[in-house]
């Protein structure tokens, strides 16, 4: 799985760019600095290269967050991507 989140600072949404995941369900978890789940995402990836917006994050307080993206596969070889983000004004 190749994924980019542009940029690493956000206000009310995250812009994601995915590649090499065609036909694979994507799951995402956004956690605050204390580890609490603030938002979740589930999306089926239709195209080999796809861009989309994870919206609905406007009500979150400003601060540091961690996003974890993974394919809908709970096996031991499941790919996971973890990235630190900052919500700004």
N, C-alpha and C positions, 0 to 999 in steps of 0.2 A: 504494500500500500504506500503510495506516495501522496502526501497531503501537505498543503501549505495554508497557513492562516495569515491573511494580510490585512492590516499590519498587526503587530503584537499588542497594540493599544486599541481599545474599542470604547464606544460610547453607548450605543444601543443595539448593536448587531455585530456578528463576526462574519467576515468574508472568507469562505473556504474554497480552495482549489484542489481538486482530487484528480489523480490519474492512475491508470492501471487497475481499476476496481470495477470494471463493467459487470453488471449483473449481481453485484455483491451488496447486501444490506450493510449500511454504515450505522454505527451507534456512537453517540457522543455523550459525555458527562462533563458538565462545568461545575467545578467546586470552588468555594471561597477559600480564603487563607486558613480557616480553621478545619477544612476538610468536609464541610457540609455541602450536599448536592444542591445547587441553585437552579439548574436547568438540565434537561436531557433532550436528546435528539435521536430520531430514527428516520433514516432515509434510504430508499433503494436507489442505487446508482445505476443509471440507464446507459450513459455514454462512457467511453473510455477516458475522456477528459471532460470533467464537469466542474462548473463553478456554481455556488449557491450561497445564500445568506442564511445564517442562523439568527433569526430575529427574536424579538420579545425579551430583550435583555435590558430594556430601558429602566425598569424598576429596581434593578440591582444597585446596591450602594457602591460608591467608588472604592477602589482598593485592588488588591492582588487576587488573581484567580488562576486555577489550573484547569486546562481542558485536556480530556483524554478521549482520543478517537480510536475505534477499533472495529474490525470487521465482525459481523454477526457469527462468530465462531468461538466457542469457549474451549477449544482444544488447547493443548500445551504449546503448540506452535502458532497460536493466533497472534497476528501482528497488532501492536498497540503503539500509538503515538501520544506522547505526553508533552505539553507545552505550557509554559508560564505566560500569563497575560496580565495586563493592567487595564482596569476600567478608569477612564478619565472623564473630566468635564467636557 
